Amino acid sequence: MRSSGPTPALVIRPQAGWSSLGLAELWRQRELVGFLALRDLKVRYKQSALGVGWALLQPLLTLGMFTALFSVLLGRDRLPSAPGVPYSVSTLCALVPWQLFARGVTAGGESLVASQGLITKVYFPRLAVPLAPVAAALVDFALALALLVPLLAWHGIGAGPALLLLPLFALQAFAAAFGAALWLSALNALYRDVRHALPSLVQLWMFATPILYSAGHLLEGRPAWLAALYGANPMAGAVEGFRLCLLGAAPPAAELLAASALATLGLVASGLLVFRRLESAIVDRV
């Protein structure tokens, strides 16, 4: 009678090096991303009287506060709006992609720590964890965009051919949120200081983005290199792109759009590489 030996153990380790980012595995587990995104939505609005209504109320409150503030400080005739467009419409148009970015970065930055009980017990692509909150933010984005449509119709602003480019700028905002979430979630898992700095970082990023003002007001008469430097902010191109597509505003500087697109690609690529590099340490430290 043959004696049974110890049961062999299967150890799953992340691949070494930078060659594999695990994107193919993440695609195979896309249903898991959807499940985690749905869980994020349920947790966010659980026991909330307004529920997803907050996705509409938050940009409206922000819009009302800054419209009142700038009206007092600058006067109604000098509000920093896109040319020929009411300030409320110009700002709400910018707040729609910004809400996608801000919510995705805030929730994605804390996603690994919030899911520590899951990632330390079950193996699955860790990239799914920061990706899910960004995907969940698409629901709020869709609701805010639906709010903007009747406002545009009320002011008689019709869509032009540039509307066809809107999915590209929405994708840019989504990609920028995902790239930033990769960086911040990995760093937050190793250094909890990131959690405390995250709200201030998002707020400062908002003021550095042409949301409460238009890039045309800021860059008017400035050299082209300054527009390219300002475009190093990935959300600058996304926000101005939304104004171009939905308001028929004058096209922003080509240097700004090009630099913003390159910055978005760099943010995502570097985020993937850093996340992959720190993945094993994250599981041990989280």
Summary of the structure (lengths in Angstrom):
residues: 286
radius of gyration: 21.4
end to end distance: 46.5
largest distance: 94.7
contacts: 903
relative contact order: 0.14
helix: 73%
strand: 0%
